[in-house]
Structure formats: C-alpha cells, structure tokens
C-alpha cells in the first residue's frame, strides 16, 4: 500500500468517530482483498473489546462474495490502524463495480459501512 495515493474510497464509520480509507482492491485467483486504514486507530484489543469486521459483497453482474477473513493492527507510529479483509470467490472477470458491506462489530453493536468500488475490469 502506498499511503500517498488517493484512496479508492473514504467513509466515516463507528458512528462517525473514525474514517475508513480503502487503498487497494487486489484480485487473486480464488478471492479478492481490500487493503485499508482506519483513522484514528481502533482501540488496542489488549485493553478493550476488539472490533471485528465481517464483509459481504455483490458485483454489478449479480455475483455474491463472502468474508474469508482478515487482519489488522496499529501502525508503528500509532496514527492509524492498517488492515486487510478478503472475500471469496474471485471477482468475476466482467464485473465493473462491486458493492461492499463491511460490518464493524464493537461492544455488542453492529456498525454497517457501505462502499461501491470500481474494479480493474471497469471501463474508462
């Protein structure tokens, strides 16, 4: 991830207290992965209840995608959280856009986040 690049998407999350920036959508043979940052950083899981993420998505040709796991952690300088979350199956070759829902589970509450991302198949 290149922090100086313009994010693919930015959205306020967790009741507007944090901002999610998606920096990359990486296609793989069996899945796709979103790489993101969250500012300010999420609370330290050692001291607080961890924030869990769950993803589901649908592309513009009708295919559905489901969470396959991910990981996140605090940046070394403590300014943000960096992470990735993966979905399966692989993005359809003809898909130009994917509608993504990420649920942030925190303190027994669900905080949904909705994103629309263009894929590498998108026409200019």
Backbone as a printed PyTorch tensor [residue, N CA C, xyz], in Angstrom:
tensor([[[  0.8340,  -1.1740,   0.0000],
         [  0.0000,   0.0000,   0.0000],
         [  0.8780,   1.2370,   0.0000]],

        [[  0.4910,   2.2210,  -0.7990],
         [  1.2230,   3.4780,  -0.8770],
         [  0.3800,   4.5630,  -0.2250]],

        [[  0.7510,   5.0380,   0.9650],
         [ -0.0820,   5.9910,   1.6770],
         [ -0.3130,   7.3070,   0.9390]],

        [[  0.5530,   7.6910,   0.0250],
         [  0.3830,   8.9590,  -0.6870],
         [ -0.6400,   8.8760,  -1.8180]],

        [[ -1.0480,   7.6730,  -2.1930],
         [ -2.0540,   7.5120,  -3.2500],
         [ -3.4280,   7.9530,  -2.7750]],

        [[ -4.2310,   8.4550,  -3.6860],
         [ -5.6030,   8.7970,  -3.3660],
         [ -6.3680,   7.5010,  -3.0820]],

        [[ -7.0900,   7.4310,  -1.9660],
         [ -7.8470,   6.2160,  -1.6470],
         [ -8.9180,   5.9230,  -2.7020]],

        [[ -9.2510,   4.6560,  -2.8540],
         [-10.3400,   4.2480,  -3.7430],
         [-11.6820,   4.6900,  -3.1670]],

        [[-11.7630,   4.7210,  -1.8260],
         [-12.9870,   5.1290,  -1.1340],
         [-12.6350,   5.5870,   0.2680]],

        [[-13.4370,   6.5230,   0.7760],
         [-13.3200,   7.0000,   2.1610],
         [-14.7260,   7.1060,   2.7130]],

        [[-14.9020,   6.6670,   3.9660],
         [-16.2160,   6.7490,   4.5840],
         [-16.0620,   6.8190,   6.1040]],

        [[-16.9530,   7.5750,   6.7380],
         [-16.9910,   7.6440,   8.2000],
         [-17.6120,   6.3490,   8.7200]],

        [[-17.0360,   5.8220,   9.8160],
         [-17.5250,   4.5690,  10.4080],
         [-17.6570,   4.7350,  11.9130]],

        [[-18.2280,   3.7170,  12.5420],
         [-18.3630,   3.6590,  14.0020],
         [-18.9920,   4.9490,  14.5380]],

        [[-20.1930,   5.2390,  14.0330],
         [-20.9500,   6.4390,  14.4280],
         [-20.2010,   7.7330,  14.1380]],

        [[-19.3860,   7.7450,  13.0990],
         [-18.6820,   8.9460,  12.6860],
         [-17.4170,   9.2530,  13.4670]],

        [[-17.0020,   8.3550,  14.3500],
         [-15.8180,   8.6100,  15.1740],
         [-14.5100,   8.2480,  14.4850]],

        [[-14.5770,   7.4680,  13.3970],
         [-13.3910,   7.0230,  12.6790],
         [-13.6370,   7.1640,  11.1740]],

        [[-12.5520,   7.1320,  10.3970],
         [-12.6600,   7.1690,   8.9440],
         [-11.9490,   5.9590,   8.3510]],

        [[-12.6600,   5.2380,   7.5010],
         [-12.1130,   4.0910,   6.7710],
         [-11.6940,   4.5790,   5.3940]],

        [[-10.4390,   4.2990,   5.0240],
         [ -9.9320,   4.5980,   3.6850],
         [ -9.4900,   3.2980,   3.0420]],

        [[-10.0910,   2.9550,   1.9010],
         [ -9.7000,   1.7550,   1.1580],
         [ -8.6560,   2.1830,   0.1380]],

        [[ -7.4730,   1.5580,   0.2170],
         [ -6.3510,   1.9560,  -0.6290],
         [ -6.1120,   1.0310,  -1.8170]],

        [[ -6.5970,  -0.2080,  -1.7310],
         [ -6.3070,  -1.1530,  -2.8080],
         [ -7.3490,  -2.2640,  -2.8070]],

        [[ -7.7180,  -2.7070,  -3.9880],
         [ -8.5500,  -3.8930,  -4.1830],
         [ -7.6950,  -4.8270,  -5.0210]],

        [[ -7.2430,  -5.9110,  -4.4140],
         [ -6.3350,  -6.8440,  -5.0850],
         [ -7.0730,  -8.1080,  -5.4860]],

        [[ -7.0350,  -8.4080,  -6.7630],
         [ -7.6430,  -9.6500,  -7.2720],
         [ -6.6810, -10.8180,  -7.1010]],

        [[ -7.2250, -11.9560,  -6.7510],
         [ -6.4670, -13.2060,  -6.6900],
         [ -7.2650, -14.2540,  -7.4700]],

        [[ -6.6520, -15.4180,  -7.7030],
         [ -7.3270, -16.4750,  -8.4650],
         [ -8.5830, -16.9890,  -7.7700]],

        [[ -8.6060, -16.9640,  -6.4360],
         [ -9.7380, -17.5310,  -5.6970],
         [-10.4510, -16.5300,  -4.7980]],

        [[-10.0450, -15.2440,  -4.8290],
         [-10.5770, -14.2680,  -3.8850],
         [-10.1930, -12.8510,  -4.3150]],

        [[-10.6140, -11.8840,  -3.5090],
         [-10.1050, -10.5240,  -3.6390],
         [ -9.9280,  -9.9500,  -2.2440]],

        [[ -8.9980,  -9.0110,  -2.1200],
         [ -8.6550,  -8.4470,  -0.8180],
         [ -8.6950,  -6.9310,  -0.8670]],

        [[ -9.3050,  -6.3340,   0.1580],
         [ -9.2830,  -4.8910,   0.3430],
         [ -8.1970,  -4.5600,   1.3520]],

        [[ -7.3720,  -3.5710,   1.0460],
         [ -6.3650,  -3.0660,   1.9790],
         [ -6.8340,  -1.6820,   2.4110]],

        [[ -6.8310,  -1.4280,   3.7160],
         [ -7.4280,  -0.2170,   4.2400],
         [ -6.6410,   0.3490,   5.4170]],

        [[ -6.9900,   1.5900,   5.7620],
         [ -6.5380,   2.2040,   7.0040],
         [ -7.7530,   2.7910,   7.7020]],

        [[ -7.6710,   2.8840,   9.0230],
         [ -8.7080,   3.4890,   9.8450],
         [ -8.0380,   4.5370,  10.7230]],

        [[ -8.6010,   5.7570,  10.6940],
         [ -8.0730,   6.8730,  11.4640],
         [ -9.1910,   7.4770,  12.3070]],

        [[ -8.9770,   7.7840,  13.5650],
         [ -7.8480,   7.3970,  14.3950],
         [ -7.7990,   5.8800,  14.5410]],

        [[ -6.7330,   5.3590,  15.1360],
         [ -6.6070,   3.9060,  15.2380],
         [ -7.7220,   3.3000,  16.0840]],

        [[ -8.0530,   2.0420,  15.7750],
         [ -9.0110,   1.3090,  16.5970],
         [ -8.4040,   1.0740,  17.9770]],

        [[ -9.2440,   0.8950,  19.0000],
         [ -8.7210,   0.6520,  20.3450],
         [ -7.8480,  -0.6040,  20.3890]],

        [[ -6.8490,  -0.5840,  21.2400],
         [ -5.9530,  -1.7240,  21.4380],
         [ -6.7530,  -2.8980,  22.0130]],

        [[ -6.7390,  -4.0280,  21.3120],
         [ -7.5070,  -5.2100,  21.7350],
         [ -7.0270,  -5.7520,  23.0820]],

        [[ -5.8000,  -5.4580,  23.4790],
         [ -5.3030,  -5.9120,  24.7780],
         [ -5.9940,  -5.1720,  25.9190]],

        [[ -6.4420,  -3.9480,  25.6620],
         [ -7.0730,  -3.1300,  26.6980],
         [ -8.5870,  -3.0230,  26.5620]],

        [[ -9.1220,  -3.2510,  25.3650],
         [-10.5540,  -3.0780,  25.1040],
         [-11.0810,  -4.2800,  24.3310]],

        [[-12.3980,  -4.3680,  24.2530],
         [-13.0170,  -5.3910,  23.4200],
         [-12.6030,  -5.1320,  21.9750]],

        [[-12.1070,  -6.1590,  21.2710],
         [-11.6690,  -5.9250,  19.8870],
         [-12.8450,  -5.5730,  18.9690]],

        [[-12.5350,  -4.8430,  17.9270],
         [-13.5020,  -4.5440,  16.8720],
         [-13.3310,  -5.6380,  15.8270]],

        [[-14.4170,  -6.3120,  15.4930],
         [-14.3820,  -7.3830,  14.4970],
         [-15.0160,  -6.8780,  13.2120]],

        [[-14.5190,  -7.3610,  12.0720],
         [-15.0480,  -6.9710,  10.7740],
         [-15.6280,  -8.1890,  10.0700]],

        [[-16.7250,  -7.9730,   9.3540],
         [-17.3190,  -9.0110,   8.5130],
         [-17.7100,  -8.3550,   7.1960]],

        [[-17.4550,  -9.0300,   6.0890],
         [-17.6670,  -8.4580,   4.7600],
         [-18.6020,  -9.3370,   3.9450]],

        [[-19.4820,  -8.7080,   3.1880],
         [-20.1860,  -9.3970,   2.1070],
         [-20.3290,  -8.3920,   0.9790]],

        [[-20.4730,  -8.8950,  -0.2440],
         [-20.4700,  -8.0100,  -1.4050],
         [-21.2670,  -8.6150,  -2.5520]],

        [[-21.6220,  -7.7480,  -3.5130],
         [-22.2880,  -8.1790,  -4.7410],
         [-21.7610,  -7.3030,  -5.8700]],

        [[-21.4640,  -7.9320,  -7.0070],
         [-20.9780,  -7.1420,  -8.1440],
         [-22.1250,  -6.7300,  -9.0490]],

        [[-21.8140,  -5.9510, -10.0570],
         [-22.8240,  -5.4040, -10.9640],
         [-23.3500,  -6.4210, -11.9750]],

        [[-22.8320,  -7.6520, -11.9570],
         [-23.3860,  -8.7040, -12.8080],
         [-24.1030,  -9.7660, -11.9780]],

        [[-24.3010,  -9.5010, -10.6730],
         [-25.1270, -10.3610,  -9.8350],
         [-24.4190, -11.4180,  -9.0010]],

        [[-23.1050, -11.4500,  -8.9990],
         [-22.3820, -12.4410,  -8.1910],
         [-22.2440, -11.9690,  -6.7490]],

        [[-22.3220, -12.9170,  -5.8120],
         [-22.1710, -12.6110,  -4.3910],
         [-20.8090, -13.0850,  -3.8960]],

        [[-20.2920, -12.3540,  -2.8970],
         [-18.9850, -12.6510,  -2.3210],
         [-19.1090, -12.6100,  -0.8030]],

        [[-18.3380, -13.4840,  -0.1440],
         [-18.4650, -13.6270,   1.2980],
         [-17.1120, -13.5780,   1.9950]],

        [[-17.1390, -13.1070,   3.2270],
         [-15.9560, -12.9370,   4.0700],
         [-15.1160, -14.2020,   4.1270]],

        [[-13.8030, -14.0090,   4.0180],
         [-12.8590, -15.1220,   4.1110],
         [-11.7630, -14.8150,   5.1280]],

        [[-11.9620, -13.7490,   5.8920],
         [-11.0180, -13.4130,   6.9560],
         [-10.1720, -12.2060,   6.6430]],

        [[ -9.4400, -11.7880,   7.6460],
         [ -8.5830, -10.6250,   7.5030],
         [ -7.7780, -10.4100,   8.7630]],

        [[ -7.0610,  -9.3230,   8.7870],
         [ -6.2390,  -8.9860,   9.9480],
         [ -6.0120,  -7.4800,   9.9580]],

        [[ -5.7880,  -6.9470,  11.1560],
         [ -5.4410,  -5.5360,  11.2650],
         [ -4.5700,  -5.3130,  12.4880]],

        [[ -3.9100,  -4.1620,  12.5100],
         [ -3.0710,  -3.7940,  13.6420],
         [ -2.7040,  -2.3300,  13.5810]],

        [[ -2.2330,  -1.8320,  14.7030],
         [ -1.8470,  -0.4240,  14.7960],
         [ -0.5950,  -0.1620,  13.9670]],

        [[ -0.5550,   1.0010,  13.3300],
         [  0.6430,   1.4310,  12.6100],
         [  1.7540,   1.6690,  13.6300]],

        [[  3.0030,   1.4660,  13.2420],
         [  4.1260,   1.6740,  14.1720],
         [  4.1310,   3.0640,  14.8220]],

        [[  3.6760,   4.0820,  14.0790],
         [  3.6710,   5.4330,  14.6490],
         [  2.4100,   5.7370,  15.4540]],

        [[  1.4640,   4.7770,  15.5070],
         [  0.2570,   4.9250,  16.3060],
         [ -0.8000,   5.8530,  15.7560]],

        [[ -0.6550,   6.3100,  14.5180],
         [ -1.6010,   7.2820,  13.9590],
         [ -2.8480,   6.6580,  13.3370]],

        [[ -2.7850,   5.3750,  13.0010],
         [ -3.9190,   4.7280,  12.3440],
         [ -3.8260,   3.2110,  12.5220]],

        [[ -4.8770,   2.5350,  12.1170],
         [ -4.9020,   1.0830,  12.0340],
         [ -4.7830,   0.7180,  10.5630]],

        [[ -3.9500,  -0.2630,  10.2380],
         [ -3.8320,  -0.7890,   8.8730],
         [ -4.3750,  -2.2030,   8.8690]],

        [[ -5.0450,  -2.5770,   7.7810],
         [ -5.5680,  -3.9260,   7.7260],
         [ -5.9390,  -4.3670,   6.3310]],

        [[ -6.3950,  -5.6070,   6.2700],
         [ -6.8970,  -6.1790,   5.0190],
         [ -8.0300,  -7.1240,   5.3680]],

        [[ -8.9500,  -7.2610,   4.4230],
         [-10.0470,  -8.2110,   4.5760],
         [-10.2970,  -8.8340,   3.2030]],

        [[-10.5090, -10.1410,   3.1950],
         [-10.6060, -10.9050,   1.9560],
         [-12.0110, -11.4880,   1.8020]],

        [[-12.4650, -11.5940,   0.5560],
         [-13.7510, -12.2030,   0.2240],
         [-13.5390, -13.2420,  -0.8570]],

        [[-14.4310, -14.2280,  -0.8770],
         [-14.4240, -15.2750,  -1.8940],
         [-15.7830, -15.3390,  -2.5470]],

        [[-15.8800, -15.8500,  -3.7510],
         [-14.8320, -16.3160,  -4.6550],
         [-14.1210, -15.1280,  -5.3070]],

        [[-13.3350, -15.4140,  -6.3370],
         [-12.6510, -14.3590,  -7.0850],
         [-13.6860, -13.4560,  -7.7520]],

        [[-13.3390, -12.1840,  -7.9250],
         [-14.2240, -11.2620,  -8.6440],
         [-14.4410, -11.7550, -10.0640]],

        [[-15.6700, -11.6870, -10.5190],
         [-15.9750, -12.0810, -11.8950],
         [-15.2130, -11.1880, -12.8680]],

        [[-14.7020, -11.7690, -13.9350],
         [-13.9070, -11.0320, -14.9200],
         [-14.6960,  -9.8760, -15.5280]],

        [[-16.0200, -10.0340, -15.6850],
         [-16.8400,  -8.9990, -16.3200],
         [-17.3660,  -7.9580, -15.3370]],

        [[-17.1160,  -8.1300, -14.0510],
         [-17.6160,  -7.1860, -13.0440],
         [-16.8650,  -5.8660, -13.1620]],

        [[-17.6190,  -4.7740, -13.2610],
         [-17.0180,  -3.4370, -13.3240],
         [-17.0880,  -2.7310, -11.9790]],

        [[-18.0760,  -3.0910, -11.1610],
         [-18.2360,  -2.4930,  -9.8420],
         [-18.6230,  -3.5770,  -8.8420]],

        [[-18.2530,  -3.3350,  -7.6010],
         [-18.6400,  -4.2480,  -6.5290],
         [-19.1620,  -3.4050,  -5.3620]],

        [[-20.3700,  -3.7570,  -4.8960],
         [-20.9800,  -3.1070,  -3.7350],
         [-20.5790,  -3.9150,  -2.5030]],

        [[-19.9320,  -3.2730,  -1.5670],
         [-19.3800,  -3.9570,  -0.4080],
         [-20.0470,  -3.4550,   0.8570]],

        [[-20.3680,  -4.3870,   1.7310],
         [-20.8600,  -4.0540,   3.0700],
         [-19.8510,  -4.6260,   4.0510]],

        [[-19.3090,  -3.7610,   4.8920],
         [-18.4400,  -4.2060,   5.9750],
         [-19.1640,  -3.8900,   7.2660]],

        [[-19.3790,  -4.9110,   8.0750],
         [-19.9690,  -4.7270,   9.3930],
         [-18.8520,  -4.6770,  10.4150]],

        [[-18.8170,  -3.6000,  11.1790],
         [-17.8890,  -3.4670,  12.2920],
         [-18.6470,  -3.8670,  13.5460]],

        [[-18.1920,  -4.9090,  14.2180],
         [-18.8370,  -5.4110,  15.4240],
         [-18.0200,  -4.9250,  16.6120]],

        [[-18.6590,  -4.0950,  17.4540],
         [-17.9320,  -3.4440,  18.5380],
         [-18.8430,  -3.3100,  19.7530]],

        [[-18.4060,  -3.8530,  20.8690],
         [-19.1680,  -3.7120,  22.1110],
         [-20.5800,  -4.2420,  22.0110]],

        [[-20.7740,  -5.3240,  21.2790],
         [-22.0990,  -5.9190,  21.1320],
         [-22.9960,  -5.2160,  20.1320]],

        [[-22.4800,  -4.2190,  19.4240],
         [-23.2580,  -3.4990,  18.4240],
         [-22.6670,  -3.6910,  17.0390]],

        [[-23.5480,  -3.6740,  16.0520],
         [-23.1410,  -3.8030,  14.6520],
         [-23.1920,  -2.4260,  14.0030]],

        [[-22.0980,  -2.0510,  13.3400],
         [-22.0000,  -0.7580,  12.6560],
         [-21.7010,  -1.0260,  11.1800]],

        [[-22.7450,  -1.0140,  10.3230],
         [-22.5110,  -1.3010,   8.9040],
         [-21.8900,  -0.1250,   8.1540]],

        [[-21.1210,  -0.4660,   7.1370],
         [-20.4640,   0.5030,   6.2600],
         [-20.6800,   0.0100,   4.8260]],

        [[-21.0910,   0.9030,   3.9390],
         [-21.3660,   0.5330,   2.5490],
         [-20.4220,   1.2750,   1.6120]],

        [[-19.8490,   0.5230,   0.6670],
         [-18.9080,   1.0750,  -0.3070],
         [-19.2480,   0.5800,  -1.7020]],

        [[-18.9620,   1.3920,  -2.6980],
         [-19.0450,   0.9640,  -4.0950],
         [-17.6550,   1.1880,  -4.6700]],

        [[-17.0440,   0.1120,  -5.1720],
         [-15.7000,   0.2160,  -5.7410],
         [-15.7200,  -0.2240,  -7.1950]],

        [[-14.9950,   0.4790,  -8.0150],
         [-14.7990,   0.0560,  -9.4110],
         [-13.6950,  -0.9730,  -9.4010]],

        [[-13.7940,  -1.9480, -10.2590],
         [-12.7910,  -2.9970, -10.3490],
         [-11.8670,  -2.7190, -11.5280]],

        [[-10.8310,  -3.5220, -11.6580],
         [ -9.9010,  -3.3320, -12.7830],
         [-10.5510,  -3.6440, -14.1300]],

        [[-11.7240,  -4.2730, -14.1190],
         [-12.4450,  -4.5440, -15.3620],
         [-13.2590,  -3.3310, -15.8160]],

        [[-13.3240,  -2.3060, -14.9430],
         [-14.1440,  -1.1350, -15.2480],
         [-13.6620,  -0.4380, -16.5120]],

        [[-14.6210,  -0.0060, -17.2830],
         [-14.3070,   0.7110, -18.5000],
         [-13.9830,   2.1720, -18.1650]],

        [[-13.0520,   2.7370, -18.8740],
         [-12.6490,   4.1390, -18.6170],
         [-13.7120,   5.1050, -19.0550]]])
